Amino acid sequence: MVEKLSDTDIHARLRDLPGWSLQDGKLTREFHFANFVDAFGFMTRAAMVAEKSNHHPEWFNVYNKVKVQLTTHEAKGISERDFALAATMDELAP
Ligand SMILES: C[C@H](O)[C@H](O)[C@H]1CNC2=NC(N)=NC(=O)C2=N1
């Protein structure tokens, strides 16, 4: 069973993820791309990683923007899995 992290841990870990913040109790970041195709390409790459890790984002795309929110449903909070996916998403975004 994956454990949810404490608020203290979450805020400490967020310092290593500039661009991400805590909104609605979820790790949140808005990615901006040059155009829709770049945005959708990012979502495609991220979707493959999410599926492989069985850990899926909540996200919203309008044109060149992708808003991502991460939380772990099984833990009813934010877990290590969310930080791992956030870091990977940062690597996938140019
Ligand atoms: C049954 C399936 O493995 C689970 O529902 C997985 C799927 N993807 C998931 N994604 C996220 N973000 N949190 C989860 O707890 C989760 N659980």
The ligand as an SDF file (V2000), in Angstrom:
LIG
                    3D

 17 18  0  0  0  0  0  0  0  0999 V2000
   -6.3700   -0.2990  -10.7210 C   0  0  0  0  0  0  0  0  0  0  0  0
   -5.2250    0.6500  -11.0720 C   0  0  0  0  0  0  0  0  0  0  0  0
   -4.0070   -0.0450  -11.0120 O   0  0  0  0  0  0  0  0  0  0  0  0
   -5.1600    1.7640  -10.0390 C   0  0  0  0  0  0  0  0  0  0  0  0
   -6.4080    2.4430  -10.0630 O   0  0  0  0  0  0  0  0  0  0  0  0
   -4.0370    2.7870  -10.3370 C   0  0  0  0  0  0  0  0  0  0  0  0
   -4.1910    3.4220  -11.6910 C   0  0  0  0  0  0  0  0  0  0  0  0
   -3.5710    4.7400  -11.7810 N   0  0  0  0  0  0  0  0  0  0  0  0
   -3.4420    5.5320  -10.6960 C   0  0  0  0  0  0  0  0  0  0  0  0
   -3.0930    6.8290  -10.8280 N   0  0  0  0  0  0  0  0  0  0  0  0
   -3.0320    7.6450   -9.7560 C   0  0  0  0  0  0  0  0  0  0  0  0
   -2.6870    8.9410   -9.9250 N   0  0  0  0  0  0  0  0  0  0  0  0
   -3.2950    7.1850   -8.5350 N   0  0  0  0  0  0  0  0  0  0  0  0
   -3.6350    5.9170   -8.2740 C   0  0  0  0  0  0  0  0  0  0  0  0
   -3.8710    5.5360   -7.1180 O   0  0  0  0  0  0  0  0  0  0  0  0
   -3.7150    5.0070   -9.4020 C   0  0  0  0  0  0  0  0  0  0  0  0
   -4.0370    3.7270   -9.2480 N   0  0  0  0  0  0  0  0  0  0  0  0
  1  2  1  0
  2  3  1  0
  2  4  1  0
  4  5  1  0
  4  6  1  0
  6  7  1  0
  6 17  1  0
  7  8  1  0
  8  9  1  0
  9 10  2  0
  9 16  1  0
 10 11  1  0
 11 12  1  0
 11 13  2  0
 13 14  1  0
 14 15  2  0
 14 16  1  0
 16 17  2  0
M  END
$$$$
